[in-house]
Amino acid sequence: MDYAVWIILFPLIGLVVSGFLGKHFPEKVTGWLASLMIGASFVIALIVTMQLAGMDPHHRVVEVEIFRWLTAGSLELDFGFLIDPLTCIMILVVTGISFLIHIYSIGYMHGDERFYLFFMYMNLFVFFMLLLVLGSSLPILFIGWEGVGLCSYLLIGFWWEDQDKAEAGMKAFIVNRIGDFGMLIAMFLLFKYLGTLQFSQMFPAAVETWGHHVDSPVIIAITLMLLLGATGKSAQIPLFVWLPDAMAGPTPVSALIHAATMVTAGVYMIARTATLFMLAPTSMLVVAIIGGATALFAATIGIKQMDIKKVLAYSTVSQLGYMVMACGVGAFASGIFHLMTHAFFKALLFLGSGAVIHTMHGALHHINDHHTDPQDMRNMGGLKRYIPLTYWLFVIATLAIAGIPGFSGFFSKDEILANAFGSGNYLVWGFGITAAVITAFYMFRLLYLT
């Protein structure tokens, strides 16, 4: 477990090298260097996971203290990592998918004048996301939380010369601040009542304080404030408005934000603080209803979209609703399982859509047409002949997200719906099953139109 610190150090090295020397290197060198740093993180994450898997199942929680970070009055915080099965799933998903997106970006961003800057921001994004999932206390998680918010602003508005793209970056940044306010209030309340923010001490203290008085006003207030934070990051009603606009950034950014990193932070945070939510059944019901309603609401918007990336954006909001709904009915493991399967098929869909848009750009440039929108599906059709490999990969990802039996999405959605039905919350189950049917419809519509 001593290697764990290298998981976040590698992206940091990539960030420094890209920032200071990237300008003087050839494109390929900068791109591959940044990518290989994330690849190295993935290898270390794999080693750490194997070490944890070799331990006794009841003791698979390791706290790695690096240094004493903060002492203020009675608040004492170590800068350290908490490594358990939840952390391992997250670090493998974040590093694994980010590595593939980095490699894809080398070709996608070819010729961009700020090529080195793009990879610097991408490394920074992965660094903060890894800090968020590895942190052993709420304040460390919060640093990563704020960091990914900053990076989303930098990357969504990467081509800031375009007013719309600059505004989309601003929108993501500002909407997320609302959720962050909730997180801060929750931290203040937790410290006031429990005297600690270190996960290993906080959860036993919470059970001791509120275990005999479930649904006390204080724990409801804390969990609802944490939920506010999650609705901002994971784009749930009412704070989902920033995510569809996040499409303004380069396609690899869309894939990174929507699949592996930022949007999964809220779901991860709810799963990490599951102990607190279990002490507040009222808050759990609110979580389940918000998740279910978001899953259904976003799916209905997805039906009417004509921009290929907008369809995928609303699909992400809908799938995140599924994960939040799973946490709300107490199926935290199922929610994280869906987070993992979604990360893979959604990254594949976004990178595939990037290939489609690239092809459309090339075709329109060839016929000297500068007025047709290369992202409008009404201008597409029959692209299978020109990009057969992209077509087949797109089909696989579509079958997965539509929940077709045998593909990953089927297993994770099925488990969530089974848990929702088993919890007796038939309204939420109804939301979930309807959203699943609509998802299959709009994804096959996208496939046929394109």
C-alpha positions in Angstrom: 0.0 0.0 0.0 3.1 2.2 0.2 2.8 2.7 -3.5 -0.6 4.3 -3.2 0.8 7.9 -3.2 2.2 7.3 -6.7 -1.3 7.0 -8.1 -1.7 10.7 -7.7 1.9 11.6 -8.2 2.2 10.4 -11.8 -0.6 12.7 -13.1 1.1 15.5 -11.2 4.5 14.8 -12.9 2.7 14.8 -16.3 1.0 18.1 -15.5 4.3 19.8 -14.5 6.2 18.4 -17.5 3.4 19.3 -20.0 3.1 22.8 -18.5 6.8 23.8 -18.5 8.2 21.8 -21.4 5.2 20.8 -23.5 5.5 23.9 -25.6 9.0 22.9 -26.8 8.2 19.2 -27.5 6.7 17.8 -30.7 2.9 17.1 -30.3 3.4 13.3 -30.2 5.9 13.5 -27.4 3.7 15.8 -25.2 0.6 13.7 -25.8 2.3 10.3 -25.2 4.1 11.6 -22.1 0.8 12.9 -20.5 -0.9 9.6 -21.5 1.8 7.3 -20.2 1.7 9.1 -16.8 -2.0 8.1 -16.5 -1.2 4.6 -17.7 1.5 4.4 -14.9 -1.2 5.4 -12.4 -3.4 2.6 -13.7 -0.7 0.1 -13.2 -0.1 1.2 -9.6 -3.9 1.2 -9.0 -3.9 -2.4 -10.3 -1.1 -3.4 -7.9 -2.9 -1.8 -4.9 -6.2 -3.5 -5.8 -4.4 -6.9 -6.0 -2.8 -6.3 -2.6 -6.2 -5.5 -1.1 -7.9 -8.5 -2.8 -5.3 -10.7 -1.1 -6.3 -9.6 2.3 -9.0 -11.1 4.6 -12.4 -9.9 3.3 -13.3 -8.4 6.8 -10.2 -6.3 7.0 -10.1 -4.8 3.5 -9.8 -1.2 4.8 -6.3 0.3 4.8 -5.6 3.9 5.9 -2.4 5.3 4.6 -1.2 8.4 6.6 1.2 10.6 4.7 1.7 13.6 7.0 -0.2 15.7 9.6 -1.9 18.2 7.4 -4.0 20.5 9.6 -4.3 21.3 13.3 -6.8 24.0 14.2 -8.3 23.9 17.7 -9.8 20.5 18.2 -9.7 19.7 14.5 -6.8 17.4 13.6 -6.5 16.2 10.0 -4.0 13.8 8.4 -3.3 14.0 4.7 -3.9 10.4 3.9 -5.7 7.9 1.7 -8.5 5.4 2.6 -8.1 2.3 0.5 -11.1 -0.1 0.5 -13.0 -2.0 -2.3 -15.0 1.2 -3.2 -11.8 3.2 -3.6 -10.2 0.4 -5.8 -13.2 0.3 -8.2 -13.0 4.1 -8.5 -9.3 4.4 -9.1 -9.3 1.6 -11.7 -12.2 3.2 -13.6 -10.7 6.7 -13.4 -7.2 5.8 -14.4 -8.2 3.1 -16.9 -10.7 5.1 -18.9 -8.8 8.4 -18.6 -5.7 6.6 -20.1 -7.7 5.6 -23.2 -9.2 9.0 -23.6 -5.8 10.6 -23.4 -4.5 8.4 -26.2 -7.6 9.3 -28.3 -7.0 13.0 -27.6 -3.5 12.8 -29.3 -5.2 12.3 -32.7 -8.3 14.4 -31.9 -6.4 17.6 -30.8 -3.7 17.3 -33.5 -2.9 20.7 -34.9 -4.4 22.7 -32.1 -2.2 25.7 -31.1 -2.7 25.0 -27.4 -2.1 21.2 -27.7 0.3 21.1 -24.7 -2.1 23.2 -22.5 -4.9 20.7 -23.2 -2.9 17.8 -21.9 -1.8 19.8 -18.9 -5.5 20.4 -18.0 -6.4 16.8 -18.6 -3.6 15.5 -16.3 -4.7 18.1 -13.7 -8.3 16.8 -14.0 -7.3 13.2 -13.4 -5.1 14.3 -10.4 -7.9 16.0 -8.7 -10.4 13.2 -9.4 -7.9 10.6 -7.9 -7.4 12.9 -4.8 -11.2 13.0 -4.4 -11.7 9.2 -4.4 -8.5 8.4 -2.4 -9.0 11.0 0.4 -9.3 9.7 3.9 -11.4 12.6 5.1 -14.1 15.0 3.9 -11.8 18.0 3.5 -9.4 16.1 1.3 -12.4 14.8 -0.8 -13.5 18.4 -0.9 -10.2 19.7 -2.4 -10.5 17.1 -5.2 -14.2 18.1 -5.5 -13.3 21.8 -6.1 -10.4 20.8 -8.3 -12.5 18.9 -10.8 -14.9 21.8 -10.8 -12.1 24.1 -11.8 -10.8 21.7 -14.4 -14.2 21.3 -15.9 -14.4 25.1 -16.3 -10.9 25.2 -18.0 -11.7 22.3 -20.4 -15.3 23.0 -21.3 -14.3 26.5 -22.2 -11.0 25.4 -23.8 -11.8 27.1 -27.1 -12.8 30.3 -25.2 -12.6 32.5 -28.3 -16.1 31.2 -29.1 -18.6 33.0 -26.8 -20.9 30.0 -26.4 -18.1 27.7 -25.3 -16.8 30.3 -22.8 -20.3 30.7 -21.3 -20.8 26.9 -21.1 -17.6 26.7 -19.0 -18.9 29.5 -16.7 -22.2 27.9 -16.3 -20.7 24.6 -15.2 -18.5 26.4 -12.7 -21.3 28.6 -11.2 -24.0 25.8 -10.9 -21.5 23.6 -9.2 -20.8 26.3 -6.6 -24.4 25.9 -5.4 -23.8 22.2 -4.6 -20.5 23.0 -3.0 -22.2 25.3 -0.6 -24.3 22.3 0.6 -21.1 20.3 1.1 -19.5 23.0 3.2 -22.6 23.3 5.5 -22.6 19.5 5.9 -18.9 19.5 6.9 -19.5 22.3 9.5 -22.4 20.4 11.0 -20.5 17.1 11.1 -17.6 18.7 12.9 -19.9 20.5 15.3 -21.7 17.3 16.4 -19.0 14.6 15.9 -15.7 16.5 16.4 -14.0 14.8 13.4 -14.1 14.7 9.6 -11.8 11.7 9.2 -13.9 8.9 7.7 -12.6 6.1 9.9 -13.6 8.1 13.1 -16.6 9.9 11.7 -18.8 6.9 10.8 -18.5 5.0 14.2 -19.1 8.4 16.0 -22.2 9.0 13.8 -23.7 5.6 14.7 -23.0 6.2 18.3 -24.6 9.7 18.3 -27.6 9.1 16.1 -27.9 5.3 15.9 -30.5 5.2 18.8 -32.4 8.2 17.3 -32.7 7.5 13.6 -34.1 10.4 11.5 -33.1 13.0 14.0 -33.3 16.6 12.5 -29.5 17.0 12.5 -28.7 13.9 10.5 -31.5 14.7 8.0 -30.0 18.2 7.6 -26.5 16.9 7.1 -27.5 14.2 4.6 -29.8 16.6 2.6 -26.8 19.1 2.4 -24.6 16.3 1.2 -27.3 15.5 -1.4 -27.3 19.1 -2.5 -23.6 18.7 -3.2 -24.2 15.5 -5.2 -27.0 17.1 -7.3 -24.5 19.7 -8.4 -21.7 17.4 -9.3 -23.8 14.5 -10.6 -26.3 16.7 -12.4 -29.5 15.8 -10.7 -32.7 17.8 -10.6 -32.6 20.8 -10.2 -28.9 21.4 -10.8 -28.6 19.3 -14.0 -28.7 22.3 -16.3 -24.9 22.6 -16.7 -24.2 19.2 -18.1 -25.9 19.4 -21.5 -24.0 22.6 -22.1 -20.7 20.9 -21.2 -20.8 19.5 -24.7 -19.2 22.7 -25.9 -15.8 21.4 -25.0 -13.7 19.2 -27.2 -15.1 15.6 -27.5 -12.4 14.0 -25.3 -13.4 16.4 -22.6 -17.1 15.3 -22.9 -16.0 11.7 -22.6 -13.8 12.4 -19.6 -16.4 14.5 -17.7 -19.3 12.2 -18.6 -17.8 8.8 -18.3 -14.9 8.5 -15.9 -14.5 11.6 -13.7 -16.5 14.6 -12.6 -20.1 13.5 -12.8 -19.5 10.3 -10.9 -18.1 12.2 -7.9 -21.6 12.9 -6.4 -22.6 9.2 -6.6 -19.3 8.2 -5.1 -19.7 10.7 -2.3 -23.2 9.3 -1.4 -21.8 5.8 -1.5 -18.8 6.8 0.7 -21.1 8.4 3.3 -23.6 5.6 3.1 -23.4 5.2 6.9 -24.8 8.7 7.4 -27.6 8.2 4.8 -28.7 4.9 6.4 -29.3 6.8 9.7 -31.8 9.1 7.8 -34.5 7.1 6.0 -36.3 10.3 5.1 -33.2 11.6 3.3 -32.9 8.2 1.6 -36.4 8.6 0.2 -35.6 12.0 -1.1 -32.4 10.6 -2.8 -34.4 7.8 -4.4 -37.2 10.2 -5.7 -34.7 12.7 -7.1 -32.7 10.0 -8.8 -35.7 8.3 -10.3 -37.3 11.6 -11.4 -34.0 12.7 -13.0 -33.6 9.3 -14.8 -37.1 9.7 -16.3 -37.1 13.4 -17.0 -33.7 13.5 -18.8 -34.6 10.4 -20.9 -37.7 12.2 -22.2 -35.6 15.2 -23.2 -33.2 12.9 -25.0 -35.9 11.8 -27.4 -36.2 15.2 -28.9 -32.5 16.1 -29.3 -31.0 16.3 -32.8 -27.4 17.1 -31.8 -25.6 13.8 -31.5 -23.6 14.9 -28.4 -26.7 16.4 -26.7 -28.5 13.1 -26.9 -25.5 11.5 -25.1 -25.5 14.3 -22.6 -29.1 13.9 -21.5 -28.4 10.1 -21.5 -25.7 10.7 -19.0 -28.0 12.8 -16.8 -30.5 10.0 -17.0 -28.0 7.2 -16.1 -26.7 9.3 -13.2 -30.3 9.4 -12.0 -30.2 5.6 -12.0 -27.1 5.5 -9.8 -28.5 8.0 -7.4 -31.8 6.1 -7.3 -29.9 2.9 -6.5 -28.3 4.7 -3.5 -31.7 6.0 -2.4 -33.2 2.5 -2.1 -30.1 1.3 -0.2 -28.5 -0.6 -3.1 -25.2 1.3 -2.9 -23.2 -1.6 -4.4 -25.6 -1.7 -7.4 -25.2 2.0 -7.9 -21.4 1.8 -8.0 -21.7 -1.3 -10.3 -23.8 0.8 -12.7 -21.3 3.7 -12.3 -18.6 1.3 -13.6 -20.5 -0.2 -16.5 -21.7 3.2 -17.6 -18.2 4.6 -17.5 -17.1 2.1 -20.2 -20.1 2.3 -22.6 -20.5 6.0 -22.3 -16.8 6.7 -23.0 -17.1 4.5 -26.0 -20.2 6.3 -27.2 -18.6 9.8 -26.8 -15.4 8.8 -28.5 -17.5 7.2 -31.3 -19.5 10.4 -31.7 -16.2 12.3 -31.9 -15.1 10.0 -34.8 -18.5 10.7 -36.5 -18.2 14.5 -36.0 -14.6 14.3 -37.3 -15.8 12.5 -40.4 -18.6 15.0 -41.0 -16.2 17.9 -40.7 -13.9 16.3 -43.3 -16.8 15.6 -45.7 -18.3 19.1 -45.3 -14.8 20.7 -45.8 -14.4 18.5 -48.9 -17.5 19.9 -50.6 -16.8 23.4 -49.2 -19.9 23.6 -47.1 -19.4 25.8 -44.0 -23.0 26.2 -43.0 -24.2 22.7 -42.3 -23.9 21.6 -38.6 -21.6 18.5 -38.4 -23.2 17.5 -35.1 -26.9 17.5 -36.4 -28.0 13.9 -36.9 -30.5 15.1 -39.6 -27.4 15.8 -41.8 -26.0 12.3 -41.3 -27.1 8.8 -42.3 -25.3 5.9 -44.1 -22.0 6.6 -42.3 -21.5 2.9 -41.7 -20.0 2.6 -45.2 -17.2 5.2 -44.4 -16.4 4.3 -40.7 -17.3 0.6 -40.3 -15.1 0.1 -37.2 -16.8 3.1 -35.4 -20.2 1.7 -36.4 -19.6 -1.7 -34.8 -18.1 -0.2 -31.6 -21.1 2.2 -31.5 -23.5 -0.8 -31.8 -21.9 -2.6 -28.9 -22.0 0.4 -26.7 -25.7 1.1 -27.7 -26.7 -2.5 -26.9 -25.0 -2.1 -23.5 -26.7 1.3 -22.5 -30.0 0.0 -23.8 -29.8 -2.8 -21.3 -29.9 -5.7 -23.8 -29.4 -9.0 -22.0 -25.8 -10.3 -22.1 -24.3 -6.8 -22.2 -23.0 -5.0 -19.1 -25.8 -2.4 -18.8 -28.4 -5.1 -18.5 -26.8 -6.6 -15.4 -26.3 -3.2 -13.6 -29.8 -1.8 -14.5 -31.5 -5.1 -13.7 -29.9 -5.1 -10.2 -31.0 -1.5 -9.5 -34.6 -2.2 -10.6 -34.7 -5.4 -8.6 -33.6 -3.5 -5.5 -36.0 -0.7 -6.1 -38.9 -3.2 -6.5 -37.7 -5.1 -3.4 -37.6 -1.9 -1.3 -41.3 -1.5 -1.9 -40.9 1.9 -3.4 -43.0 1.2 -6.6 -43.1 4.8 -7.7 -39.3 4.9 -8.0 -39.3 1.5 -9.7 -41.9 2.8 -12.2 -39.6 5.8 -12.9 -36.7 3.4 -13.5 -38.4 0.9 -15.7 -39.9 3.7 -17.9 -36.6 5.5 -18.2 -35.0 2.1 -19.3 -37.5 1.7 -22.1 -37.0 5.3 -23.3 -33.2 4.9 -23.1 -33.4 2.0 -25.5 -35.6 4.0 -27.9 -33.5 7.2 -28.1 -30.2 5.3 -28.4 -31.4 3.1 -31.3 -32.9 6.3 -32.9 -29.4 7.9 -32.7 -27.9 4.8 -34.2 -30.3 4.6 -37.1 -30.1 8.3 -37.9 -26.3 8.3 -37.9 
